[in-house]
Amino acid sequence: MASAAEWIEGARMRTLPTAISPVLAGTAIGWWQGRAPLLVVGLCLVVALGLVIGVNFANDYSDGVRGTDDHRVGPQRLVGSGAAAPGRVRAAALCCFGVSGLAGLAAVATTGHWWLLAVGVACVLAAWFYTGGRHPYGYLGLGEVFVLIFFGLVATAGTDYLLCGRVSAAGWVAAVAMGLTADGVLVTNNLRDIASDTAAGKRTLETRLGDRASRLLYAGLVVAVAVCCVLVAALSTWWALLGLLGVALLVPAARTILGGAVGLRLVSTLRSTSMGELVLSLGLLAGVAVARLTA
């Protein structure tokens, strides 16, 4: 039976900023537009955290039963290592999705935007079929596309919409910034696993691009995120340039990746990328706070 520490490791805590960050970014833009009710923000955070932890357990389960994690380089997985039975990990994933769904239901009931329930269902389906089902899209090289959509556009713009009833231009650009940074987390993870994924038949974008092109992709994402941060500031308040503090964390990570880091050295880079996204969103929020409090 897996220990509490192993379950916590299985939840992949280092990826949780990818859940928190888009909600904070959406909250920043919503506040700039004049609305940021704390109840709705809190419910959005629960939705996002439930989805990210749920998808982590779902990936652990699906990759584990397929044998993809049998020879992985990074931290151990619950199913792949034999620490937990597949059924228990699957149940943990479904439980997290259930919590996320209940929070989402409360959020739409509070705001009256009932059509977003369909978006919530799409989020859960996307989370499960990333590595689950007969034809998981994560095995087809489409992971980055769906991360951009659901961990960027949906999470950030969705928060902005729940708060204000509309999404501003700054909200859409901030959503792209969050999605591209989350893509950086996925690129780092898949870059580390190119050899094991290739052996297991998991055709991620990185196995298709190859090692060097994947490293250049990461660097390109960092540049694109910096550009998005400047655009958000131009569309809202120049104080939002505080978000560039997050980009400052991504630069050394990009240097490490371009320098050819492999194996466990990429685990710390993954953590830096995740924290870079969190600092970026906090910078946006802080910038809006300064702008509104000094107006």
C-alpha positions as CSV (number, residue, x, y, z in Angstrom):
1,M,0.0,0.0,0.0
2,A,1.4,3.4,-1.0
3,S,2.4,5.7,1.8
4,A,1.0,9.3,2.2
5,A,4.3,10.6,0.9
6,E,4.0,8.4,-2.2
7,W,0.5,9.7,-2.8
8,I,1.6,13.3,-2.5
9,E,4.4,12.5,-4.9
10,G,1.9,10.9,-7.3
11,A,-0.2,14.1,-7.2
12,R,2.9,15.8,-8.7
13,M,2.9,18.9,-6.5
14,R,5.4,20.7,-8.7
15,T,2.8,21.0,-11.4
16,L,0.2,22.7,-9.2
17,P,1.3,26.2,-10.2
18,T,-0.1,25.3,-13.6
19,A,-3.5,25.1,-11.9
20,I,-3.2,28.2,-9.7
21,S,-1.5,30.5,-12.2
22,P,-4.2,30.8,-14.8
23,V,-6.8,31.5,-12.2
24,L,-4.7,34.3,-10.7
25,A,-4.0,35.8,-14.1
26,G,-7.7,35.7,-14.9
27,T,-8.4,37.3,-11.6
28,A,-5.9,40.0,-12.3
29,I,-7.6,40.9,-15.6
30,G,-11.1,40.7,-14.0
31,W,-10.0,43.0,-11.2
32,W,-8.7,45.4,-13.8
33,Q,-12.1,45.4,-15.4
34,G,-13.6,46.1,-12.0
35,R,-14.8,42.7,-10.6
36,A,-13.1,40.0,-8.6
37,P,-15.5,38.5,-6.1
38,L,-13.5,36.3,-3.7
39,L,-16.1,33.5,-3.6
40,V,-15.9,33.0,-7.4
41,V,-12.1,33.2,-7.4
42,G,-11.9,30.6,-4.7
43,L,-14.3,28.2,-6.5
44,C,-12.2,28.7,-9.7
45,L,-9.1,27.7,-7.8
46,V,-10.8,24.5,-6.5
47,V,-11.9,23.6,-10.0
48,A,-8.4,24.1,-11.4
49,L,-6.6,22.3,-8.6
50,G,-9.0,19.3,-8.8
51,L,-8.5,19.1,-12.6
52,V,-4.7,19.2,-12.4
53,I,-4.4,16.7,-9.6
54,G,-7.0,14.5,-11.3
55,V,-5.2,14.5,-14.6
56,N,-1.9,13.7,-12.8
57,F,-3.5,10.6,-11.2
58,A,-5.2,9.7,-14.5
59,N,-1.9,9.9,-16.3
60,D,-0.3,7.8,-13.6
61,Y,-3.0,5.2,-14.0
62,S,-3.2,5.1,-17.8
63,D,0.6,5.2,-18.4
64,G,1.1,2.7,-15.6
65,V,-1.3,0.0,-17.0
66,R,0.2,0.6,-20.5
67,G,3.7,0.0,-19.2
68,T,4.9,3.5,-20.3
69,D,6.3,4.3,-16.9
70,D,8.3,1.0,-16.5
71,H,11.6,2.6,-17.3
72,R,11.0,6.3,-16.6
73,V,13.9,8.7,-15.5
74,G,12.0,11.1,-13.3
75,P,10.2,10.7,-10.0
76,Q,8.4,7.3,-9.5
77,R,4.8,6.8,-10.4
78,L,2.3,5.0,-8.2
79,V,1.1,2.4,-10.7
80,G,4.4,2.1,-12.7
81,S,6.4,1.5,-9.5
82,G,3.8,-0.9,-8.0
83,A,3.3,1.3,-5.0
84,A,-0.5,1.5,-5.5
85,A,-3.0,-0.7,-7.3
86,P,-4.3,0.7,-10.6
87,G,-7.9,0.8,-9.4
88,R,-7.0,2.9,-6.4
89,V,-5.2,5.5,-8.5
90,R,-8.1,5.6,-11.0
91,A,-10.5,6.1,-8.1
92,A,-8.3,9.0,-6.8
93,A,-8.4,10.6,-10.3
94,L,-12.2,10.3,-10.5
95,C,-12.6,11.7,-6.9
96,C,-10.5,14.8,-7.9
97,F,-12.6,15.3,-11.0
98,G,-15.7,15.0,-8.8
99,V,-14.5,17.7,-6.4
100,S,-13.7,19.9,-9.4
101,G,-17.1,19.3,-10.9
102,L,-18.9,20.2,-7.7
103,A,-16.9,23.5,-7.4
104,G,-17.6,24.3,-11.0
105,L,-21.3,23.7,-10.5
106,A,-21.2,26.1,-7.5
107,A,-19.3,28.7,-9.6
108,V,-21.9,28.7,-12.4
109,A,-24.8,28.7,-10.0
110,T,-23.3,31.7,-8.3
111,T,-22.7,33.6,-11.6
112,G,-25.6,32.3,-13.7
113,H,-23.4,31.3,-16.6
114,W,-24.8,27.8,-16.9
115,W,-23.5,27.1,-20.4
116,L,-20.0,26.8,-18.8
117,L,-21.0,23.4,-17.5
118,A,-20.5,22.1,-21.0
119,V,-16.9,23.5,-20.9
120,G,-16.4,21.8,-17.6
121,V,-17.4,18.5,-19.0
122,A,-15.0,19.0,-21.9
123,C,-12.2,19.8,-19.4
124,V,-12.8,16.5,-17.6
125,L,-12.9,14.5,-20.9
126,A,-9.7,16.2,-22.1
127,A,-8.0,15.4,-18.8
128,W,-8.9,11.7,-19.0
129,F,-8.3,11.1,-22.6
130,Y,-4.8,12.7,-22.6
131,T,-3.4,9.3,-21.8
132,G,-6.6,7.3,-21.3
133,G,-8.8,5.5,-23.7
134,R,-8.0,3.5,-26.9
135,H,-6.5,6.5,-28.7
136,P,-5.1,9.0,-26.2
137,Y,-4.2,12.3,-27.8
138,G,-1.1,12.6,-25.6
139,Y,0.3,9.6,-27.6
140,L,-0.4,11.4,-30.9
141,G,1.7,14.5,-30.2
142,L,-1.3,16.8,-29.4
143,G,-0.6,17.3,-25.7
144,E,0.7,20.8,-26.1
145,V,-2.3,21.9,-28.2
146,F,-4.7,20.8,-25.5
147,V,-2.6,22.2,-22.7
148,L,-2.7,25.6,-24.4
149,I,-6.5,25.3,-24.8
150,F,-7.4,24.0,-21.4
151,F,-4.6,25.2,-19.1
152,G,-4.4,28.6,-20.8
153,L,-7.4,29.8,-22.7
154,V,-10.2,28.0,-20.8
155,A,-8.7,28.4,-17.3
156,T,-7.6,32.1,-17.6
157,A,-10.3,33.4,-19.9
158,G,-12.9,31.3,-18.2
159,T,-12.0,32.9,-14.8
160,D,-12.2,36.4,-16.4
161,Y,-15.6,35.5,-17.9
162,L,-17.0,34.2,-14.6
163,L,-15.9,37.3,-12.8
164,C,-17.0,39.9,-15.4
165,G,-19.3,38.3,-17.9
166,R,-16.9,38.9,-20.7
167,V,-13.3,38.4,-21.7
168,S,-11.2,41.5,-22.6
169,A,-8.4,41.5,-25.1
170,A,-5.9,41.6,-22.2
171,G,-7.7,38.5,-20.8
172,W,-7.2,36.6,-24.1
173,V,-3.5,37.5,-24.3
174,A,-2.9,36.6,-20.6
175,A,-4.6,33.3,-21.4
176,V,-2.2,32.6,-24.2
177,A,0.8,33.5,-21.9
178,M,-0.4,31.0,-19.3
179,G,-1.0,28.3,-21.9
180,L,2.4,28.7,-23.5
181,T,4.1,28.6,-20.1
182,A,2.2,25.5,-19.1
183,D,3.3,24.1,-22.5
184,G,6.9,24.7,-21.3
185,V,6.3,22.5,-18.3
186,L,5.0,19.7,-20.7
187,V,7.9,20.2,-23.1
188,T,10.4,19.8,-20.3
189,N,8.7,16.7,-19.0
190,N,8.5,15.1,-22.4
191,L,12.0,16.1,-23.3
192,R,13.3,14.2,-20.3
193,D,11.2,11.1,-21.3
194,I,12.0,11.0,-25.0
195,A,13.9,7.7,-24.7
196,S,11.4,5.9,-22.5
197,D,8.4,7.3,-24.4
198,T,9.9,6.2,-27.8
199,A,10.5,2.7,-26.4
200,A,7.0,2.5,-25.1
201,G,5.5,3.7,-28.4
202,K,4.3,7.0,-26.8
203,R,4.6,9.5,-29.7
204,T,4.7,12.8,-28.0
205,L,5.5,16.0,-29.9
206,E,9.0,15.8,-28.5
207,T,9.6,12.2,-29.8
208,R,8.5,13.5,-33.2
209,L,10.6,16.6,-33.2
210,G,13.7,15.1,-31.6
211,D,15.9,16.3,-28.9
212,R,17.4,19.5,-30.4
213,A,14.2,20.8,-31.9
214,S,12.4,20.2,-28.6
215,R,15.0,22.3,-26.8
216,L,14.5,25.1,-29.4
217,L,10.8,24.9,-28.9
218,Y,11.2,25.6,-25.2
219,A,13.3,28.6,-25.9
220,G,10.7,29.9,-28.4
221,L,7.9,29.5,-25.8
222,V,9.9,31.7,-23.4
223,V,10.2,34.4,-26.0
224,A,6.5,34.2,-26.9
225,V,5.5,34.4,-23.2
226,A,7.7,37.6,-22.8
227,V,6.0,39.2,-25.8
228,C,2.5,38.3,-24.4
229,C,3.4,39.8,-21.0
230,V,4.3,43.1,-22.7
231,L,1.1,43.0,-24.7
232,V,-1.0,42.4,-21.6
233,A,0.6,45.5,-20.0
234,A,-0.1,47.6,-23.2
235,L,-3.8,46.5,-23.1
236,S,-4.3,47.0,-19.3
237,T,-1.7,48.8,-17.1
238,W,2.0,49.1,-17.6
239,W,2.3,47.9,-14.0
240,A,1.5,44.5,-15.4
241,L,5.1,44.3,-16.6
242,L,5.8,43.0,-13.1
243,G,4.8,39.7,-14.8
244,L,8.2,39.7,-16.5
245,L,9.7,38.7,-13.2
246,G,8.2,35.2,-14.0
247,V,9.9,35.3,-17.4
248,A,13.2,36.1,-15.6
249,L,12.9,32.6,-14.0
250,L,12.3,31.0,-17.4
251,V,15.5,32.4,-18.9
252,P,18.0,30.4,-16.9
253,A,15.7,27.3,-17.4
254,A,15.9,27.9,-21.1
255,R,19.7,28.3,-20.9
256,T,19.9,24.9,-19.0
257,I,17.8,23.2,-21.6
258,L,19.6,24.7,-24.5
259,G,22.9,23.6,-22.8
260,G,21.8,20.0,-23.2
261,A,20.6,19.0,-19.7
262,V,19.3,15.5,-19.6
263,G,17.6,13.1,-17.1
264,L,17.2,14.3,-13.5
265,R,18.7,17.7,-14.3
266,L,15.5,18.4,-16.2
267,V,13.4,17.8,-13.1
268,S,14.7,21.1,-11.5
269,T,14.1,22.8,-14.8
270,L,10.5,21.6,-14.8
271,R,10.1,23.0,-11.3
272,S,11.6,26.4,-12.4
273,T,9.2,26.5,-15.3
274,S,6.2,25.8,-13.1
275,M,7.3,28.5,-10.6
276,G,8.0,30.9,-13.5
277,E,4.3,30.6,-14.5
278,L,3.2,31.3,-10.9
279,V,5.5,34.3,-10.5
280,L,4.2,35.7,-13.8
281,S,0.6,35.4,-12.7
282,L,1.4,36.9,-9.3
283,G,3.3,39.8,-11.1
284,L,0.2,40.5,-13.2
285,L,-2.0,40.5,-10.1
286,A,0.4,42.7,-8.2
287,G,0.6,45.1,-11.1
288,V,-3.1,45.5,-11.3
289,A,-3.3,45.9,-7.5
290,V,-0.8,48.8,-7.7
291,A,-2.6,50.4,-10.6
292,R,-6.0,50.2,-8.9
293,L,-4.9,51.2,-5.5
294,T,-2.9,54.2,-6.8
295,A,-5.5,55.4,-9.3
